[in-house]
Amino acid sequence: MSILQSNLRGHGRRAVRRVLRFCIRCIFRFMMRLEIVGAENVPQHGPLLIAANHFHFVDPLALIRAFPGPLEFIGGAEMPFAPRLVRALPKLWGYYAVHRGTGARDALRSAEDALSAGGVVGIFPEGGSWASVLRPARPGTAFLAVRTRARILPVGIDGLVEFFPSLLRGRRACVRVRIGEAFGPFEANGRGWQRRIQLDEIGESIMKHISLLIPPERRGYYSMDARVRAAAKGTEVYPWARRRTDEQET
C-alpha cells in the first residue's frame, strides 16, 4: 500500500467516525438519559487502556460517547447477542477483531502497536457480554498493560441493559458512565504459568477497580456481599473456551 493510499484510508476512517460520533451523540441524547461522572479523571496523554465492564452489546457506544478523543477498540469478531444492524457499527468504526478462543494474537499485536504509539484503546476485560454481573477478567487486558506499560482507566457502565426494554415501554433508560482514576503501569516476570498467575492478579486488580464504579448488586464476583457472589456462580464460564481446545485437538 502506498503512502497516498494509506493517508486516504486514514482520512476516510476519520470521516466515518465523525459521522458515527454524531449519530451516537443523538442516540444518547434523545433515547436515554445519560450521566457521565469523573470526566476530570481522563489523562491528557496515552498510552491508555480504557477498561470497562461489559453487560450489554451497546457498551462500546457508551465509551465513544464519553470519550471524545481518538479511540481504538479491541473486541470480539462475533457478536452473537447483538442485532444484525448493531453488528455493522463496529465494522464501520474499525476495531481489532478477536476471534474468541483462538489466542487473539493478531488483534493483541495491533492493539499493542497502537498503545506503543501513545494511543488510547478501549477494552472489555471480561471478554463478552453474556451476563449482567461482573466476572473475572480474561488475560488480554493485563497482557497489553504489561507489554506496553499503559496505564489503566477503569470505567463503570450502568443502565444500558434497560435501554431496549425502556424504549418498548416508551421511556428513556437512565444510563451512567463513571470514570475512575487511572492506575498502573504494571510489570510481570517469568514465563509460562508463573507469568500467567501474575497476569491473573493484575486482571483481578483491574476488575476490583471497575467494581467500585458500578452498583453493588452488579458487582458479581467482586461483591462484598456473599449472596451476590453466590448468585454470580457460573457466569465466570467463558462461552468460547471450548473452541481453542477443539482447535488444538484437530
C-alpha positions in Angstrom: 0.0 0.0 0.0 1.4 3.4 -1.0 1.6 6.4 1.5 -1.1 8.1 -0.5 -3.4 5.1 -0.3 -2.7 4.8 3.5 -3.5 8.5 4.0 -6.7 8.3 2.0 -7.8 5.3 4.1 -7.0 7.2 7.3 -8.9 10.3 6.2 -11.9 8.1 5.2 -11.9 6.3 8.6 -11.8 9.6 10.4 -14.7 10.9 8.3 -16.8 7.8 9.1 -16.0 8.1 12.8 -17.1 11.7 12.8 -20.5 10.7 11.4 -20.8 7.8 13.8 -20.0 10.0 16.7 -22.7 12.5 15.7 -25.2 9.6 15.4 -24.2 8.1 18.7 -24.5 11.5 20.4 -28.0 11.8 19.1 -28.9 8.3 20.3 -27.7 9.1 23.8 -29.4 12.5 23.8 -32.8 11.6 22.6 -33.2 7.9 23.5 -31.8 7.8 27.0 -30.8 9.9 30.0 -27.0 9.9 30.2 -24.8 10.9 33.1 -21.1 11.0 32.8 -19.2 11.1 36.1 -15.5 11.6 36.6 -14.6 13.1 33.2 -11.8 15.0 35.0 -10.0 11.7 35.7 -9.2 11.2 32.0 -5.4 11.6 31.4 -4.3 14.1 28.9 -1.9 11.7 27.2 -1.6 8.0 26.3 -0.8 5.2 26.2 -4.0 4.4 27.9 -6.2 1.3 28.2 -9.8 2.2 29.0 -11.2 -0.9 30.7 -14.9 -1.2 31.3 -17.5 -3.8 32.4 -19.4 -5.4 29.6 -23.1 -6.2 30.4 -24.6 -5.2 27.0 -23.6 -5.1 23.3 -24.2 -1.3 23.2 -21.4 -0.7 25.8 -18.8 0.4 23.1 -21.1 3.2 22.1 -21.2 4.5 25.7 -17.4 4.7 25.6 -17.4 6.5 22.3 -19.9 9.0 23.7 -18.0 9.5 26.9 -14.5 9.9 25.3 -14.4 12.5 22.5 -10.7 11.9 21.6 -9.1 9.3 19.3 -10.3 5.8 20.5 -9.5 2.4 19.2 -11.2 -0.8 20.3 -10.3 -4.5 20.7 -13.3 -6.8 20.8 -14.9 -10.0 19.6 -15.2 -10.7 15.9 -18.5 -12.4 16.6 -21.4 -10.6 18.4 -24.0 -13.3 18.9 -26.1 -11.3 21.3 -26.4 -8.2 19.1 -29.0 -7.5 16.4 -27.7 -7.6 12.9 -27.9 -3.8 12.4 -25.8 -3.2 15.6 -23.1 -5.7 14.3 -22.4 -3.4 11.4 -21.4 -0.4 13.6 -18.1 -1.8 15.0 -17.0 -2.7 11.4 -17.8 0.8 10.3 -15.8 2.3 13.2 -13.0 -0.1 12.7 -11.5 -2.3 15.5 -9.1 -5.0 16.3 -11.2 -8.1 16.0 -10.6 -11.0 18.4 -11.6 -14.5 17.2 -12.5 -15.7 20.7 -11.0 -18.9 21.9 -8.1 -18.7 19.5 -5.5 -16.7 21.4 -6.2 -13.4 19.6 -2.5 -12.8 18.7 -3.1 -10.6 15.7 -5.6 -8.4 17.5 -3.4 -8.1 20.5 -0.4 -7.2 18.4 -2.4 -4.5 16.6 -3.6 -3.1 19.9 -0.1 -3.2 21.3 1.2 -1.2 18.3 -1.5 1.4 18.9 -0.6 1.7 22.6 3.1 1.7 22.0 2.5 4.8 19.7 0.8 6.6 22.7 -2.8 5.7 21.6 -5.9 5.0 23.6 -7.6 1.6 23.3 -11.0 0.6 24.8 -11.2 -3.0 26.1 -13.7 -5.1 28.0 -11.7 -7.4 30.2 -14.5 -9.9 30.7 -14.3 -10.8 27.0 -18.0 -10.7 26.3 -21.5 -9.6 27.4 -23.1 -12.9 28.3 -24.1 -11.8 31.8 -25.2 -8.7 33.7 -22.9 -9.1 36.7 -19.1 -8.6 36.9 -17.0 -11.6 36.0 -13.2 -12.4 36.2 -11.0 -10.8 33.5 -9.6 -12.7 30.6 -5.8 -12.3 30.4 -5.7 -9.9 27.3 -6.1 -6.6 29.2 -3.3 -7.5 31.7 -1.1 -8.7 28.8 -1.4 -5.4 26.9 -0.9 -3.4 30.1 2.4 -5.3 30.9 3.7 -5.3 27.3 3.1 -1.6 26.7 3.2 -0.2 30.3 0.0 1.6 29.5 -2.0 2.9 32.4 -5.5 1.6 33.1 -8.5 3.8 33.2 -11.4 1.9 34.9 -14.9 2.7 33.7 -18.3 1.5 35.1 -21.3 1.4 32.7 -24.7 1.0 34.3 -28.2 1.2 32.8 -27.7 0.0 29.2 -29.3 -3.3 30.0 -32.6 -1.4 30.3 -32.1 0.6 27.1 -34.3 -1.5 24.7 -36.9 -2.6 27.4 -37.3 1.1 28.3 -37.8 2.0 24.7 -40.5 -0.6 24.3 -42.3 1.0 27.2 -42.0 4.4 25.7 -39.4 5.5 28.3 -35.8 6.6 28.3 -33.3 4.5 30.3 -31.1 6.2 32.8 -27.5 5.4 31.9 -24.5 6.3 34.0 -20.8 6.2 32.9 -18.5 6.5 35.8 -14.8 7.1 35.2 -12.4 6.2 37.9 -8.8 7.3 38.4 -6.1 5.8 36.2 -3.7 3.4 37.8 -0.6 1.4 36.8 1.6 0.7 35.0 2.2 -3.0 35.7 5.1 -5.4 35.3 5.1 -9.2 35.1 8.2 -11.5 35.2 8.9 -15.1 34.5 7.3 -17.4 31.9 4.5 -19.9 31.5 2.2 -20.4 34.5 4.3 -18.1 36.7 3.7 -15.3 34.3 0.0 -16.3 33.8 -0.5 -16.1 37.6 0.8 -12.6 37.6 -1.4 -11.6 34.7 -4.4 -13.0 36.5 -3.5 -11.0 39.6 -3.3 -7.8 37.5 -6.7 -8.7 35.9 -8.1 -9.1 39.4 -6.9 -5.7 40.4 -8.5 -4.2 37.2 -11.9 -5.8 37.9 -11.8 -4.6 41.5 -11.3 -1.0 40.4 -14.2 -1.4 37.9 -16.4 -3.0 40.6 -16.3 0.2 42.7 -17.8 2.1 39.7 -21.0 0.1 39.3 -24.0 -0.6 41.7 -23.3 -3.2 44.4 -25.9 -5.6 43.0 -23.9 -5.8 39.7 -20.5 -6.5 41.2 -20.8 -10.3 40.9 -17.6 -12.0 41.8 -16.2 -8.8 43.3 -19.1 -8.0 45.6 -18.6 -7.8 49.4 -21.9 -9.5 49.8 -21.7 -13.3 49.8 -25.2 -13.6 48.4 -24.3 -11.5 45.4 -21.1 -13.6 44.8 -23.1 -16.8 45.2 -25.7 -15.6 42.6 -22.9 -14.9 40.2 -21.7 -18.5 40.3 -21.5 -20.0 36.8 -21.2 -16.6 35.0 -17.4 -17.0 35.0 -17.6 -19.8 32.5 -16.1 -18.5 29.2 -18.5 -19.5 26.4 -15.8 -19.7 23.8 -13.2 -21.7 25.9 -14.0 -25.0 24.2 -13.2 -23.6 20.7 -9.4 -23.3 21.4 -9.4 -26.8 22.9 -11.1 -28.2 19.8 -8.6 -26.5 17.5 -5.7 -27.8 19.5 -7.1 -31.3 19.2 -7.5 -31.2 15.4 
